[in-house]
Amino acid sequence: MNLPAETSPMREPRPKRARFRPVESDLWSDRRRQPECPTGPAQDAGPETALKAVTSAPHRASPHAPPRAGGRAFTLVELLVSIAVLSIFVLVLSTLSEGTFRLWRGTASSVQMFDGARAAFDIMGKRLGQATLNTYLDYYDASWKRRVPGNSSFVPAEYARASDLHFLSGRNALVLGNATAHPAHGVFFFAPLGFTDNSAAYRDLPNLLNPTAYFVEFGDDAGTQPGFLQGKLPSRNRYRLVEVVQPSQNFTAYPKFTDGDDPSNDRDWITGTGGLAAATGAKHYLAENVIALVLRPELSERDALAISPGSKPWNPILASNGNYTYDSRASVAPTANAITARQFAQLPPLLRVVMVAVDETSAARVANGSTPPAVFDTSTLFVDPDQLDADLALLEQRLASNRIRYRVFNTVLPLRGAKWNR
């Protein structure tokens, strides 16, 4: 029996052989990806056309190939330009940082200096508010002379205010003299501060009277240096706010008896022997670089208008001759001068206080040894009470034009001891 060849049991199928495929190089694989040469008639164009078709096809460079000649590095000129630009940037940044630090340091110094001036201004205002005259009423004769003990011929004719104390404010040149050393204004008064050098003996007398003064002074600080620094540090000539509070038990130049018509000796307690000006041990500096202190006594608007309709608050009590003077020892006779009669033996109800301070950096820059700097000169300013604001504006303009950092302290103080009476 014949079987089909396909089903012959004696024949086994041969295993399939694994085809070997060599790893193609990059160049060969790139060429494999290139488009084939055109077929058809282009094959008959000749070998030159076929070669051109092959070589014009895009070619992808191998990752292992060296860099192209066109990818060059930075040149020396480019590096120098970059360094120059970076140096300019660093220079500008350091300049800005230095300027910022200098501004911060100057601002911090000014704030500290002006804090001291503000504290001194507050202390002065507090003690000025305690000023007193202890006013009372007494008899006067027909010529406005006060009665004195032992005068049997005294004939009383008037009954008016009287005081054994004194309040004086105005230009220092008219009180202390030497307008160069004592510019602008000053104030001299009595206040129950209870200050003594012997607290154990007077501890139960807290309301003892103390003669007190505030004014601006120009000079060096040699006398204020501690003993161990004397002669070792250079002295500094500056404007300073001076406070004089004489201890109660050391005050010997008590105001002379007020007679109402003889003011020749009324200021001995300030400038005479044993007075405030001579009490060097009671003088100390409240603040440095205070170049001006201005004081203008005033009334309330209501009281001023009641005396003279249309007048300003200071016109009824300050003379029109432009000296800012308020003197409680002026003449009591209303027939002599109505303004001085209103000042006699009574405090002004209000006191406008203006203080101008500069910082130490500015003061050191314009310092001229023992000669006061011209930029701080106030000899022609603060003479007329009506021009206070205008004079203050002129001073501020001068300081600003000279790049002086300054601060103006301005307030109106009520004097609690004032018992105003026309």
ZAVEXKOL-802211 format. One record per residue (C-alpha): x, y, z; residue number from 1; residue in three letters. Coordinates in Angstrom, 1 decimal, decimal comma. Each point is the difference from the previous one (the first is absolute). Layout:
! ZAVEXKOL-802211
X / Y / Z / NUM / ala;
...
END
This chain:
! ZAVEXKOL-802211
0,0 / 0,0 / 0,0 / 1 / met;
1,3 / 3,3 / -1,0 / 2 / asn;
-0,2 / 2,9 / 2,6 / 3 / leu;
0,0 / 3,7 / -0,8 / 4 / pro;
3,4 / 1,6 / 0,3 / 5 / ala;
-1,3 / 2,7 / 2,3 / 6 / glu;
-1,1 / -2,4 / 2,6 / 7 / thr;
3,1 / -2,2 / 0,0 / 8 / ser;
0,8 / -0,9 / 3,7 / 9 / pro;
3,6 / -0,4 / -0,6 / 10 / met;
0,7 / 3,7 / -0,8 / 11 / arg;
0,4 / 2,6 / 2,8 / 12 / glu;
-0,2 / 3,8 / -0,6 / 13 / pro;
3,3 / 1,9 / 0,1 / 14 / arg;
0,4 / 2,6 / 2,7 / 15 / pro;
0,1 / 3,6 / -1,1 / 16 / lys;
3,4 / 1,6 / 0,0 / 17 / arg;
0,5 / 3,3 / 1,8 / 18 / ala;
1,0 / 2,6 / -2,5 / 19 / arg;
3,2 / 1,9 / 0,9 / 20 / phe;
-0,3 / 3,7 / -0,5 / 21 / arg;
3,2 / 2,0 / 0,6 / 22 / pro;
-0,1 / 3,2 / 1,9 / 23 / val;
0,0 / 2,8 / -2,4 / 24 / glu;
2,3 / 2,9 / 0,4 / 25 / ser;
-1,4 / 3,5 / 0,3 / 26 / asp;
1,2 / 0,9 / -3,4 / 27 / leu;
-1,6 / -3,0 / -1,5 / 28 / trp;
-3,3 / 0,5 / 2,0 / 29 / ser;
-0,1 / 3,6 / -1,2 / 30 / asp;
0,5 / -1,1 / -3,5 / 31 / arg;
-2,8 / -2,5 / 0,5 / 32 / arg;
-2,3 / 2,8 / 1,0 / 33 / arg;
0,9 / 2,0 / -3,0 / 34 / gln;
-2,6 / 0,0 / -2,8 / 35 / pro;
0,6 / -2,4 / -2,8 / 36 / glu;
1,2 / 1,1 / -3,3 / 37 / cys;
-2,9 / 0,8 / -2,3 / 38 / pro;
-1,1 / -2,9 / -2,1 / 39 / thr;
-1,2 / -0,1 / -3,5 / 40 / gly;
1,4 / 2,3 / -2,5 / 41 / pro;
2,3 / 1,7 / 2,5 / 42 / ala;
2,0 / -3,2 / 0,1 / 43 / gln;
0,7 / 0,3 / -3,5 / 44 / asp;
1,3 / 3,6 / 0,5 / 45 / ala;
3,4 / -1,3 / 0,6 / 46 / gly;
2,4 / -0,5 / 2,9 / 47 / pro;
0,5 / 3,8 / 0,6 / 48 / glu;
-3,7 / 0,6 / 0,7 / 49 / thr;
-0,2 / -3,0 / 2,4 / 50 / ala;
3,1 / 1,2 / 1,9 / 51 / leu;
-1,5 / 3,5 / 0,3 / 52 / lys;
-3,3 / -1,3 / 1,4 / 53 / ala;
1,9 / -2,0 / 2,6 / 54 / val;
2,3 / 2,8 / 1,1 / 55 / thr;
-2,7 / 2,7 / 0,2 / 56 / ser;
-2,1 / -1,9 / 2,5 / 57 / ala;
0,0 / 1,3 / 3,6 / 58 / pro;
2,7 / -1,5 / 2,2 / 59 / his;
-0,3 / -0,3 / 3,9 / 60 / arg;
3,3 / 0,3 / 1,8 / 61 / ala;
1,0 / -2,8 / 2,4 / 62 / ser;
0,0 / 0,8 / 3,7 / 63 / pro;
3,6 / -1,2 / 0,2 / 64 / his;
1,1 / 2,4 / -2,7 / 65 / ala;
2,3 / 2,9 / 1,1 / 66 / pro;
-1,5 / 3,6 / 0,5 / 67 / pro;
-0,5 / 2,1 / -3,0 / 68 / arg;
2,5 / 2,8 / -0,7 / 69 / ala;
-2,8 / 2,6 / 0,3 / 70 / gly;
-0,6 / -0,5 / 3,8 / 71 / gly;
2,8 / 2,3 / 1,3 / 72 / arg;
0,7 / 1,1 / 3,7 / 73 / ala;
0,1 / 3,6 / 1,5 / 74 / phe;
2,8 / 2,2 / -1,2 / 75 / thr;
2,3 / 2,0 / 2,2 / 76 / leu;
-1,7 / 3,3 / -0,9 / 77 / val;
-3,4 / -1,4 / 1,0 / 78 / glu;
1,3 / -1,1 / 3,3 / 79 / leu;
1,6 / 3,4 / 0,7 / 80 / leu;
-3,3 / 1,8 / -0,8 / 81 / val;
-1,9 / -2,4 / 2,3 / 82 / ser;
2,5 / 0,7 / 2,8 / 83 / ile;
-0,3 / 3,7 / -0,5 / 84 / ala;
-3,8 / 0,0 / 0,1 / 85 / val;
0,0 / -2,1 / 3,1 / 86 / leu;
2,6 / 2,3 / 1,7 / 87 / ser;
-2,2 / 3,0 / -0,8 / 88 / ile;
-3,1 / -1,7 / 1,5 / 89 / phe;
2,0 / -0,9 / 3,2 / 90 / val;
1,2 / 3,6 / 0,3 / 91 / leu;
-3,5 / 1,4 / -0,4 / 92 / val;
-1,3 / -2,4 / 2,5 / 93 / leu;
2,7 / 0,7 / 2,6 / 94 / ser;
-0,5 / 3,8 / -0,5 / 95 / thr;
-3,8 / -0,4 / 0,7 / 96 / leu;
0,7 / -2,1 / 3,0 / 97 / ser;
2,5 / 2,5 / 1,4 / 98 / glu;
-2,4 / 2,9 / -0,6 / 99 / gly;
-2,9 / -1,9 / 1,7 / 100 / thr;
2,2 / -0,8 / 3,0 / 101 / phe;
1,2 / 3,7 / 0,3 / 102 / arg;
-3,6 / 1,2 / -0,3 / 103 / leu;
-1,1 / -2,5 / 2,7 / 104 / trp;
2,9 / 1,0 / 2,3 / 105 / arg;
-0,8 / 3,7 / -0,4 / 106 / gly;
-3,7 / -0,5 / 0,5 / 107 / thr;
0,7 / -2,1 / 3,2 / 108 / ala;
2,3 / 2,8 / 1,3 / 109 / ser;
-2,6 / 2,6 / -0,8 / 110 / ser;
-2,8 / -1,9 / 1,7 / 111 / val;
2,1 / -0,5 / 3,1 / 112 / gln;
1,0 / 3,7 / 0,1 / 113 / met;
-3,5 / 1,2 / -0,5 / 114 / phe;
-1,3 / -2,4 / 2,6 / 115 / asp;
2,3 / 1,8 / 2,5 / 116 / gly;
-1,3 / 3,4 / -1,1 / 117 / ala;
-3,6 / -1,2 / 0,3 / 118 / arg;
0,6 / -1,3 / 3,5 / 119 / ala;
1,6 / 3,4 / 0,9 / 120 / ala;
-3,0 / 1,8 / -1,5 / 121 / phe;
-2,4 / -2,1 / 2,1 / 122 / asp;
1,9 / 0,7 / 3,2 / 123 / ile;
0,1 / 3,7 / -0,7 / 124 / met;
-3,7 / 0,1 / -0,8 / 125 / gly;
-0,9 / -1,9 / 3,2 / 126 / lys;
2,0 / 2,4 / 2,2 / 127 / arg;
-1,2 / 3,1 / -1,8 / 128 / leu;
-3,5 / -1,2 / 0,8 / 129 / gly;
0,8 / 0,1 / 3,7 / 130 / gln;
1,1 / 3,7 / -0,1 / 131 / ala;
-1,6 / 2,1 / 2,7 / 132 / thr;
-0,2 / 3,5 / 1,3 / 133 / leu;
-2,1 / -0,5 / 3,1 / 134 / asn;
-1,9 / 3,1 / -0,9 / 135 / thr;
-2,0 / 1,9 / 2,7 / 136 / tyr;
-1,6 / 3,4 / 0,5 / 137 / leu;
1,6 / 2,9 / 1,8 / 138 / asp;
-0,3 / 3,8 / 0,5 / 139 / tyr;
1,7 / 2,7 / -2,1 / 140 / tyr;
0,1 / 3,7 / 0,5 / 141 / asp;
-1,0 / 2,6 / -2,5 / 142 / ala;
3,4 / -0,2 / -1,8 / 143 / ser;
-0,3 / -3,9 / -0,2 / 144 / trp;
2,6 / -0,6 / 2,6 / 145 / lys;
-0,5 / -3,0 / 2,3 / 146 / arg;
-0,1 / 0,3 / 3,7 / 147 / arg;
3,1 / -1,0 / 1,8 / 148 / val;
0,4 / -0,9 / 3,7 / 149 / pro;
0,7 / 3,0 / 2,3 / 150 / gly;
-1,3 / 2,6 / -2,5 / 151 / asn;
-2,5 / 1,9 / 2,2 / 152 / ser;
-0,8 / 2,5 / -2,8 / 153 / ser;
-1,3 / -2,5 / -2,4 / 154 / phe;
-3,5 / 0,9 / -1,2 / 155 / val;
-1,7 / -2,8 / -1,9 / 156 / pro;
-1,7 / 1,1 / -3,2 / 157 / ala;
-0,2 / -3,2 / -2,2 / 158 / glu;
-0,5 / -3,7 / 0,6 / 159 / tyr;
1,7 / -2,1 / -2,6 / 160 / ala;
2,0 / -3,1 / -0,7 / 161 / arg;
3,4 / -0,7 / 1,6 / 162 / ala;
2,5 / -2,8 / 0,0 / 163 / ser;
3,4 / -0,6 / 1,6 / 164 / asp;
1,1 / -2,3 / -2,8 / 165 / leu;
0,9 / 0,7 / -3,6 / 166 / his;
-0,7 / -1,4 / -3,5 / 167 / phe;
2,1 / 1,3 / -2,9 / 168 / leu;
0,2 / -1,2 / -3,6 / 169 / ser;
1,3 / 1,6 / -3,1 / 170 / gly;
3,2 / 0,4 / -2,0 / 171 / arg;
3,2 / -1,0 / 1,7 / 172 / asn;
1,8 / 3,0 / -1,2 / 173 / ala;
-2,2 / 2,2 / 2,2 / 174 / leu;
0,4 / -2,2 / 3,1 / 175 / val;
3,4 / -1,8 / -0,1 / 176 / leu;
1,7 / 2,2 / -2,6 / 177 / gly;
2,5 / -1,4 / -2,5 / 178 / asn;
-2,4 / -1,0 / -2,8 / 179 / ala;
2,7 / -2,1 / -1,6 / 180 / thr;
0,4 / -2,3 / 3,0 / 181 / ala;
-3,7 / 0,1 / 0,9 / 182 / his;
-2,1 / 0,2 / -3,2 / 183 / pro;
-3,8 / 0,0 / -0,4 / 184 / ala;
-2,1 / 0,0 / 3,2 / 185 / his;
0,1 / -1,1 / 3,6 / 186 / gly;
-2,5 / -0,4 / 2,9 / 187 / val;
0,6 / 0,6 / 3,7 / 188 / phe;
-2,5 / -0,9 / 2,7 / 189 / phe;
-0,8 / -1,7 / 3,3 / 190 / phe;
-1,5 / -3,4 / 0,4 / 191 / ala;
-0,8 / -2,2 / 3,0 / 192 / pro;
2,3 / -2,9 / -1,1 / 193 / leu;
1,3 / -0,8 / 3,5 / 194 / gly;
3,6 / -0,5 / -1,2 / 195 / phe;
2,8 / 0,2 / 2,6 / 196 / thr;
3,5 / -1,3 / 0,5 / 197 / asp;
-0,8 / -1,3 / 3,4 / 198 / asn;
-3,0 / -2,3 / -0,4 / 199 / ser;
0,3 / -1,4 / 3,6 / 200 / ala;
-0,5 / 3,4 / 1,6 / 201 / ala;
-2,8 / 1,1 / -2,4 / 202 / tyr;
-1,7 / -3,2 / -0,9 / 203 / arg;
-3,3 / 1,2 / 1,5 / 204 / asp;
0,0 / 3,2 / -2,1 / 205 / leu;
-0,9 / -1,2 / -3,5 / 206 / pro;
-1,4 / 3,4 / -1,1 / 207 / asn;
3,0 / 2,1 / 0,7 / 208 / leu;
0,4 / 2,7 / -2,6 / 209 / leu;
2,9 / -0,2 / -2,5 / 210 / asn;
1,1 / 2,8 / -2,3 / 211 / pro;
0,2 / -1,5 / -3,5 / 212 / thr;
1,1 / 1,1 / -3,4 / 213 / ala;
0,2 / -1,4 / -3,5 / 214 / tyr;
2,0 / 1,6 / -2,8 / 215 / phe;
2,3 / -0,9 / -2,9 / 216 / val;
3,8 / 0,4 / 0,3 / 217 / glu;
2,9 / -0,4 / -2,4 / 218 / phe;
3,3 / -1,2 / 1,3 / 219 / gly;
2,3 / -3,0 / 0,6 / 220 / asp;
-0,6 / -3,0 / 2,2 / 221 / asp;
3,3 / 0,0 / 1,8 / 222 / ala;
-1,7 / 0,8 / 3,3 / 223 / gly;
-2,5 / -2,8 / -0,3 / 224 / thr;
2,5 / -2,8 / -0,6 / 225 / gln;
0,7 / -2,4 / 2,9 / 226 / pro;
3,2 / 0,6 / 2,0 / 227 / gly;
1,8 / -3,0 / -1,4 / 228 / phe;
-0,6 / 1,3 / -3,6 / 229 / leu;
1,0 / 3,6 / 0,6 / 230 / gln;
2,7 / 1,0 / -2,5 / 231 / gly;
-0,2 / -3,4 / -1,8 / 232 / lys;
-2,8 / 0,7 / -2,4 / 233 / leu;
-0,3 / 2,9 / -2,4 / 234 / pro;
-2,7 / 2,5 / 1,0 / 235 / ser;
-3,0 / 0,4 / -2,3 / 236 / arg;
-1,6 / 3,4 / -0,5 / 237 / asn;
-3,7 / -0,5 / -0,4 / 238 / arg;
-3,4 / 1,6 / 0,7 / 239 / tyr;
-1,7 / -1,5 / 3,0 / 240 / arg;
-3,2 / 0,3 / 2,0 / 241 / leu;
0,9 / 1,0 / 3,5 / 242 / val;
-2,0 / -0,7 / 3,1 / 243 / glu;
0,7 / 1,8 / 3,3 / 244 / val;
-1,8 / -1,3 / 3,1 / 245 / val;
1,6 / 1,5 / 3,1 / 246 / gln;
-0,5 / -2,0 / 3,2 / 247 / pro;
-2,4 / 1,7 / 2,4 / 248 / ser;
2,5 / 0,3 / 2,9 / 249 / gln;
2,7 / 1,5 / -2,2 / 250 / asn;
-2,1 / 2,8 / -1,4 / 251 / phe;
1,0 / 3,4 / 1,6 / 252 / thr;
-0,8 / 2,6 / -2,6 / 253 / ala;
-3,7 / 0,1 / 0,7 / 254 / tyr;
-2,0 / 2,5 / -2,2 / 255 / pro;
0,0 / 3,5 / 1,5 / 256 / lys;
-3,2 / 1,4 / 1,4 / 257 / phe;
-2,4 / 0,9 / -2,8 / 258 / thr;
-0,7 / 3,7 / 0,1 / 259 / asp;
-1,8 / 0,2 / -3,3 / 260 / gly;
2,0 / 3,0 / -1,5 / 261 / asp;
3,7 / -0,8 / 0,5 / 262 / asp;
1,0 / -3,1 / -2,1 / 263 / pro;
3,7 / 0,8 / 0,3 / 264 / ser;
0,8 / -2,9 / 2,4 / 265 / asn;
-2,8 / -2,4 / -1,0 / 266 / asp;
2,5 / -2,2 / -1,9 / 267 / arg;
2,7 / -0,4 / 2,6 / 268 / asp;
-1,2 / -3,5 / 0,8 / 269 / trp;
0,9 / -0,9 / -3,6 / 270 / ile;
3,2 / 1,9 / -0,8 / 271 / thr;
1,2 / 1,2 / 3,4 / 272 / gly;
2,3 / -1,7 / 2,5 / 273 / thr;
-1,4 / -3,3 / 1,1 / 274 / gly;
-2,6 / 0,1 / -2,8 / 275 / gly;
-0,8 / -2,5 / -2,7 / 276 / leu;
2,6 / 1,1 / -2,5 / 277 / ala;
2,8 / -0,5 / 2,6 / 278 / ala;
-1,3 / -3,3 / 1,3 / 279 / ala;
2,3 / -2,1 / -2,1 / 280 / thr;
-0,4 / -3,0 / 2,2 / 281 / gly;
-3,8 / 0,0 / -0,6 / 282 / ala;
0,4 / 0,2 / -3,8 / 283 / lys;
0,0 / -3,0 / -2,3 / 284 / his;
-0,7 / -0,7 / -3,6 / 285 / tyr;
-3,4 / -1,6 / -0,9 / 286 / leu;
0,7 / -0,5 / -3,7 / 287 / ala;
2,7 / 0,7 / -2,5 / 288 / glu;
-0,3 / 1,7 / -3,4 / 289 / asn;
-3,0 / 2,0 / 1,0 / 290 / val;
0,5 / 3,2 / -2,1 / 291 / ile;
-3,1 / 2,0 / 0,9 / 292 / ala;
-2,6 / 0,3 / 2,8 / 293 / leu;
-2,9 / 2,4 / -0,5 / 294 / val;
-2,7 / 0,8 / 2,5 / 295 / leu;
-3,1 / 2,1 / -0,7 / 296 / arg;
-2,5 / 0,6 / 2,9 / 297 / pro;
-3,6 / 0,0 / -1,2 / 298 / glu;
-3,5 / 0,4 / 1,1 / 299 / leu;
-3,0 / -2,0 / -1,0 / 300 / ser;
-1,8 / 1,3 / -3,1 / 301 / glu;
-3,0 / 0,9 / 2,1 / 302 / arg;
2,0 / 2,0 / 2,5 / 303 / asp;
2,0 / 1,7 / -2,7 / 304 / ala;
-3,2 / 1,1 / -1,9 / 305 / leu;
-1,6 / 1,2 / 3,2 / 306 / ala;
3,0 / 2,4 / 0,5 / 307 / ile;
0,4 / 1,1 / -3,6 / 308 / ser;
-2,4 / -1,2 / -2,7 / 309 / pro;
1,9 / -1,3 / -3,0 / 310 / gly;
3,3 / -0,5 / 1,8 / 311 / ser;
2,1 / -3,1 / 0,0 / 312 / lys;
0,4 / -2,1 / 3,2 / 313 / pro;
3,4 / 1,5 / 0,9 / 314 / trp;
-0,6 / 3,7 / -0,9 / 315 / asn;
-1,7 / 1,1 / 3,3 / 316 / pro;
2,9 / -1,2 / 2,1 / 317 / ile;
3,1 / 0,4 / -2,1 / 318 / leu;
1,4 / 3,4 / -1,0 / 319 / ala;
0,0 / 1,0 / -3,7 / 320 / ser;
3,7 / 0,9 / 0,2 / 321 / asn;
1,0 / -3,5 / -1,0 / 322 / gly;
1,8 / -1,4 / 3,0 / 323 / asn;
-2,2 / -2,9 / 1,1 / 324 / tyr;
0,5 / 1,1 / 3,6 / 325 / thr;
-2,5 / -1,0 / 2,7 / 326 / tyr;
1,0 / 1,4 / 3,4 / 327 / asp;
-2,2 / -0,5 / 3,1 / 328 / ser;
2,0 / 2,7 / 1,7 / 329 / arg;
-0,9 / 2,7 / -2,5 / 330 / ala;
-1,9 / 3,1 / 1,1 / 331 / ser;
-3,3 / -0,6 / 1,6 / 332 / val;
-1,3 / 3,5 / -0,8 / 333 / ala;
-2,6 / -0,4 / -2,8 / 334 / pro;
0,5 / 3,7 / -0,9 / 335 / thr;
3,7 / -0,7 / -0,9 / 336 / ala;
-0,5 / -2,9 / -2,4 / 337 / asn;
-3,0 / -2,2 / -0,3 / 338 / ala;
2,0 / -3,0 / -1,2 / 339 / ile;
2,5 / 0,0 / 2,8 / 340 / thr;
-2,9 / 0,5 / 2,4 / 341 / ala;
-1,6 / -3,2 / -1,3 / 342 / arg;
3,3 / -1,9 / 0,5 / 343 / gln;
0,6 / 1,2 / 3,6 / 344 / phe;
-0,2 / -2,7 / 2,7 / 345 / ala;
-1,7 / -2,6 / -2,2 / 346 / gln;
1,0 / -2,8 / -2,3 / 347 / leu;
-1,0 / -0,2 / -3,6 / 348 / pro;
-2,8 / -2,6 / -0,4 / 349 / pro;
1,7 / -1,6 / -3,0 / 350 / leu;
3,6 / -0,3 / -1,1 / 351 / leu;
0,9 / -1,0 / -3,5 / 352 / arg;
3,4 / -1,8 / 0,0 / 353 / val;
2,0 / -0,6 / -3,2 / 354 / val;
3,3 / -1,9 / 0,0 / 355 / met;
2,2 / -0,8 / -3,0 / 356 / val;
2,6 / -2,8 / 0,2 / 357 / ala;
2,4 / -1,4 / -2,6 / 358 / val;
1,9 / -3,3 / 0,0 / 359 / asp;
3,6 / -0,5 / 1,0 / 360 / glu;
1,2 / -1,0 / -3,5 / 361 / thr;
-1,2 / 3,3 / -1,5 / 362 / ser;
1,3 / 2,0 / 3,0 / 363 / ala;
3,4 / -1,6 / -0,3 / 364 / ala;
0,1 / 0,7 / -3,8 / 365 / arg;
-0,6 / 3,8 / 0,4 / 366 / val;
2,0 / 0,4 / 3,2 / 367 / ala;
2,4 / 3,0 / 0,0 / 368 / asn;
1,9 / -0,4 / 3,3 / 369 / gly;
-0,9 / 2,6 / 2,6 / 370 / ser;
-1,9 / 2,1 / -2,6 / 371 / thr;
-3,7 / -0,8 / -0,3 / 372 / pro;
-0,9 / -1,4 / -3,5 / 373 / pro;
-1,7 / 2,7 / -2,1 / 374 / ala;
-2,7 / -2,4 / -1,2 / 375 / val;
-1,3 / -0,1 / 3,6 / 376 / phe;
0,0 / 3,7 / 0,5 / 377 / asp;
-3,4 / 1,3 / 1,4 / 378 / thr;
1,0 / 3,5 / 1,0 / 379 / ser;
-2,4 / 1,6 / -2,6 / 380 / thr;
-2,7 / -2,5 / 0,6 / 381 / leu;
-2,7 / -0,4 / 2,7 / 382 / phe;
0,0 / 3,7 / 0,8 / 383 / val;
-3,7 / 0,9 / -0,8 / 384 / asp;
-2,7 / -2,2 / 1,5 / 385 / pro;
-2,2 / 0,5 / -3,1 / 386 / asp;
2,7 / -1,5 / -2,2 / 387 / gln;
0,6 / -3,2 / 2,0 / 388 / leu;
-1,3 / -2,4 / -2,7 / 389 / asp;
1,8 / 1,9 / -2,8 / 390 / ala;
3,3 / 0,0 / 1,9 / 391 / asp;
-0,3 / -3,7 / 0,7 / 392 / leu;
-0,7 / -0,6 / -3,7 / 393 / ala;
3,1 / 2,0 / -1,0 / 394 / leu;
2,2 / -2,0 / 2,4 / 395 / leu;
-1,4 / -3,3 / -1,3 / 396 / glu;
0,7 / 1,1 / -3,5 / 397 / gln;
3,6 / 0,9 / 0,8 / 398 / arg;
0,6 / -3,3 / 1,8 / 399 / leu;
-1,5 / -2,0 / -2,9 / 400 / ala;
2,1 / 1,8 / -2,6 / 401 / ser;
3,2 / -0,9 / 1,9 / 402 / asn;
-1,1 / -3,6 / 0,3 / 403 / arg;
-0,4 / 0,2 / 3,8 / 404 / ile;
-2,2 / -2,6 / 1,6 / 405 / arg;
-2,2 / 1,7 / 2,5 / 406 / tyr;
-3,1 / -0,4 / 2,1 / 407 / arg;
-2,4 / 2,7 / 1,2 / 408 / val;
-1,9 / -0,6 / 3,3 / 409 / phe;
-3,0 / 2,3 / 0,4 / 410 / asn;
-2,7 / 0,0 / 2,7 / 411 / thr;
-2,2 / 2,3 / 2,0 / 412 / val;
0,3 / -0,5 / 3,7 / 413 / leu;
-2,7 / 0,9 / 2,5 / 414 / pro;
1,4 / 1,5 / 3,2 / 415 / leu;
-2,0 / -1,5 / 2,9 / 416 / arg;
1,0 / 2,8 / 2,4 / 417 / gly;
-1,4 / 2,7 / -2,2 / 418 / ala;
-3,0 / 1,8 / 1,3 / 419 / lys;
-0,5 / 2,5 / -2,8 / 420 / trp;
-1,8 / 3,2 / 0,9 / 421 / asn;
-0,1 / 3,1 / -2,1 / 422 / arg;
END
